[in-house]
């Protein structure tokens, strides 16, 4: 479960930002997460909760905006977007597999501190 390692890095970033801003705690972390990132928002949230106990990030809420992944079909050239990596089938010719062109990003959009 690499979400735990990602959660640890997110919390470290959040703590550094809070310290730089002179804040006591972080209340919200907002992420933009690509559909092809292979990261589970639920697992990330669980990891954040488990690792944040007793720190300035304890009780921090994770808000995730899922971003679709652009894909193309090598068989017919169709291009589109998918929100789920399960069953990647071309909408036009029904061939599989599709080529994933992006959607692997994870971006910290903002943090709320107090």
Phi and psi in degrees as GROMACS dihedral restraints (atoms count N, CA, C in turn):
[ dihedral_restraints ]
;  ai    aj    ak    al  type     phi  dphi    fc
    3     4     5     6     1   -75.7    20    10
    4     5     6     7     1    -8.2    20    10
    6     7     8     9     1   -60.1    20    10
    7     8     9    10     1   -31.7    20    10
    9    10    11    12     1   -65.1    20    10
   10    11    12    13     1   -42.4    20    10
   12    13    14    15     1   -65.3    20    10
   13    14    15    16     1   -40.7    20    10
   15    16    17    18     1   -65.1    20    10
   16    17    18    19     1   -42.3    20    10
   18    19    20    21     1   -60.2    20    10
   19    20    21    22     1   -41.6    20    10
   21    22    23    24     1   -61.8    20    10
   22    23    24    25     1   -42.5    20    10
   24    25    26    27     1   -65.9    20    10
   25    26    27    28     1   -41.1    20    10
   27    28    29    30     1   -60.6    20    10
   28    29    30    31     1   -44.3    20    10
   30    31    32    33     1   -65.8    20    10
   31    32    33    34     1   -38.9    20    10
   33    34    35    36     1   -63.3    20    10
   34    35    36    37     1   -43.5    20    10
   36    37    38    39     1   -60.5    20    10
   37    38    39    40     1   -46.4    20    10
   39    40    41    42     1   -61.5    20    10
   40    41    42    43     1   -40.6    20    10
   42    43    44    45     1   -65.7    20    10
   43    44    45    46     1   -40.6    20    10
   45    46    47    48     1   -63.3    20    10
   46    47    48    49     1   -43.7    20    10
   48    49    50    51     1   -63.2    20    10
   49    50    51    52     1   -44.5    20    10
   51    52    53    54     1   -59.7    20    10
   52    53    54    55     1   -44.6    20    10
   54    55    56    57     1   -63.9    20    10
   55    56    57    58     1   -43.2    20    10
   57    58    59    60     1   -62.5    20    10
   58    59    60    61     1   -32.5    20    10
   60    61    62    63     1   -89.9    20    10
   61    62    63    64     1    -2.1    20    10
   63    64    65    66     1    70.7    20    10
   64    65    66    67     1    25.0    20    10
   66    67    68    69     1   -91.1    20    10
   67    68    69    70     1   152.7    20    10
   69    70    71    72     1   -83.7    20    10
   70    71    72    73     1   -33.2    20    10
   72    73    74    75     1  -152.9    20    10
   73    74    75    76     1   161.0    20    10
   75    76    77    78     1  -104.6    20    10
   76    77    78    79     1   129.7    20    10
   78    79    80    81     1  -105.3    20    10
   79    80    81    82     1   -29.5    20    10
   81    82    83    84     1  -144.4    20    10
   82    83    84    85     1   137.2    20    10
   84    85    86    87     1  -117.6    20    10
   85    86    87    88     1   124.5    20    10
   87    88    89    90     1  -108.6    20    10
   88    89    90    91     1   127.3    20    10
   90    91    92    93     1  -120.4    20    10
   91    92    93    94     1   150.0    20    10
   93    94    95    96     1  -110.6    20    10
   94    95    96    97     1   121.9    20    10
   96    97    98    99     1  -125.6    20    10
   97    98    99   100     1   119.0    20    10
   99   100   101   102     1   -68.7    20    10
  100   101   102   103     1   145.2    20    10
  102   103   104   105     1   -62.5    20    10
  103   104   105   106     1   -26.2    20    10
  105   106   107   108     1   -96.6    20    10
  106   107   108   109     1    14.1    20    10
  108   109   110   111     1   -74.5    20    10
  109   110   111   112     1   -15.1    20    10
  111   112   113   114     1    64.3    20    10
  112   113   114   115     1    21.5    20    10
  114   115   116   117     1  -107.6    20    10
  115   116   117   118     1   134.2    20    10
  117   118   119   120     1   -93.1    20    10
  118   119   120   121     1   121.2    20    10
  120   121   122   123     1   -56.9    20    10
  121   122   123   124     1   -38.2    20    10
  123   124   125   126     1   -64.7    20    10
  124   125   126   127     1   -42.7    20    10
  126   127   128   129     1   -67.6    20    10
  127   128   129   130     1   -38.2    20    10
  129   130   131   132     1   -61.1    20    10
  130   131   132   133     1   -45.6    20    10
  132   133   134   135     1   -61.1    20    10
  133   134   135   136     1   -44.1    20    10
  135   136   137   138     1   -61.0    20    10
  136   137   138   139     1   -44.7    20    10
  138   139   140   141     1   -62.6    20    10
  139   140   141   142     1   -41.9    20    10
  141   142   143   144     1   -60.5    20    10
  142   143   144   145     1   -46.2    20    10
  144   145   146   147     1   -61.7    20    10
  145   146   147   148     1   -44.1    20    10
  147   148   149   150     1   -67.8    20    10
  148   149   150   151     1   -39.5    20    10
  150   151   152   153     1   -84.9    20    10
  151   152   153   154     1   -17.7    20    10
  153   154   155   156     1   -84.1    20    10
  154   155   156   157     1   -14.2    20    10
  156   157   158   159     1   -52.8    20    10
  157   158   159   160     1   128.4    20    10
  159   160   161   162     1    78.2    20    10
  160   161   162   163     1    11.4    20    10
  162   163   164   165     1  -121.0    20    10
  163   164   165   166     1   178.5    20    10
  165   166   167   168     1   -67.3    20    10
  166   167   168   169     1    -8.1    20    10
  168   169   170   171     1  -104.7    20    10
  169   170   171   172     1     3.6    20    10
  171   172   173   174     1   -60.6    20    10
  172   173   174   175     1   133.0    20    10
  174   175   176   177     1    81.5    20    10
  175   176   177   178     1     2.7    20    10
  177   178   179   180     1   -63.5    20    10
  178   179   180   181     1   137.7    20    10
  180   181   182   183     1   -98.1    20    10
  181   182   183   184     1   139.0    20    10
  183   184   185   186     1  -103.0    20    10
  184   185   186   187     1   125.8    20    10
  186   187   188   189     1  -115.2    20    10
  187   188   189   190     1   123.7    20    10
  189   190   191   192     1  -118.4    20    10
  190   191   192   193     1   126.3    20    10
  192   193   194   195     1  -101.3    20    10
  193   194   195   196     1   115.8    20    10
  195   196   197   198     1   -82.6    20    10
  196   197   198   199     1   130.8    20    10
  198   199   200   201     1  -109.5    20    10
  199   200   201   202     1   130.0    20    10
  201   202   203   204     1   -64.7    20    10
  202   203   204   205     1   156.3    20    10
  204   205   206   207     1   -99.9    20    10
  205   206   207   208     1   130.4    20    10
  207   208   209   210     1   -73.4    20    10
  208   209   210   211     1   139.4    20    10
  210   211   212   213     1  -137.7    20    10
  211   212   213   214     1   161.9    20    10
  213   214   215   216     1  -140.6    20    10
  214   215   216   217     1   157.5    20    10
  216   217   218   219     1  -102.3    20    10
  217   218   219   220     1   118.6    20    10
  219   220   221   222     1   -68.0    20    10
  220   221   222   223     1   -20.4    20    10
  222   223   224   225     1   -77.1    20    10
  223   224   225   226     1   -44.7    20    10
  225   226   227   228     1  -122.0    20    10
  226   227   228   229     1    -8.6    20    10
  228   229   230   231     1    89.5    20    10
  229   230   231   232     1    -2.7    20    10
  231   232   233   234     1   -55.3    20    10
  232   233   234   235     1   143.7    20    10
  234   235   236   237     1  -128.2    20    10
  235   236   237   238     1   143.2    20    10
  237   238   239   240     1  -167.5    20    10
  238   239   240   241     1  -161.7    20    10
  240   241   242   243     1  -131.8    20    10
  241   242   243   244     1   148.1    20    10
  243   244   245   246     1  -128.1    20    10
  244   245   246   247     1   147.6    20    10
  246   247   248   249     1  -102.8    20    10
  247   248   249   250     1   -11.2    20    10
  249   250   251   252     1  -135.0    20    10
  250   251   252   253     1   136.4    20    10
  252   253   254   255     1   -86.6    20    10
  253   254   255   256     1     0.7    20    10
  255   256   257   258     1   -80.5    20    10
  256   257   258   259     1   135.0    20    10
  258   259   260   261     1    58.5    20    10
  259   260   261   262     1    55.8    20    10
  261   262   263   264     1   -72.6    20    10
  262   263   264   265     1    96.2    20    10
  264   265   266   267     1  -121.9    20    10
  265   266   267   268     1   137.4    20    10
  267   268   269   270     1   -61.5    20    10
  268   269   270   271     1   131.0    20    10
  270   271   272   273     1   -68.3    20    10
  271   272   273   274     1   -24.5    20    10
  273   274   275   276     1   -91.3    20    10
  274   275   276   277     1   -54.4    20    10
  276   277   278   279     1  -108.6    20    10
  277   278   279   280     1    -3.0    20    10
  279   280   281   282     1    67.3    20    10
  280   281   282   283     1    15.7    20    10
  282   283   284   285     1   -81.3    20    10
  283   284   285   286     1   160.3    20    10
  285   286   287   288     1  -142.7    20    10
  286   287   288   289     1   151.4    20    10
  288   289   290   291     1   -90.0    20    10
  289   290   291   292     1   160.9    20    10
  291   292   293   294     1   -88.6    20    10
  292   293   294   295     1   156.8    20    10
  294   295   296   297     1   -92.8    20    10
  295   296   297   298     1   124.8    20    10
  297   298   299   300     1   -84.2    20    10
  298   299   300   301     1   122.4    20    10
  300   301   302   303     1  -100.0    20    10
  301   302   303   304     1   -11.9    20    10
  303   304   305   306     1  -178.7    20    10
  304   305   306   307     1  -159.3    20    10
  306   307   308   309     1    85.3    20    10
  307   308   309   310     1    18.9    20    10
  309   310   311   312     1   -99.1    20    10
  310   311   312   313     1     4.5    20    10
  312   313   314   315     1   -77.7    20    10
  313   314   315   316     1   154.7    20    10
  315   316   317   318     1  -137.4    20    10
  316   317   318   319     1   116.9    20    10
  318   319   320   321     1  -123.0    20    10
  319   320   321   322     1   130.3    20    10
  321   322   323   324     1   -79.7    20    10
  322   323   324   325     1   115.1    20    10
  324   325   326   327     1   -82.4    20    10
  325   326   327   328     1   -47.8    20    10
  327   328   329   330     1  -164.7    20    10
  328   329   330   331     1   164.1    20    10
  330   331   332   333     1  -129.4    20    10
  331   332   333   334     1   140.8    20    10
  333   334   335   336     1  -104.9    20    10
  334   335   336   337     1   130.0    20    10
  336   337   338   339     1  -128.3    20    10
  337   338   339   340     1   159.6    20    10
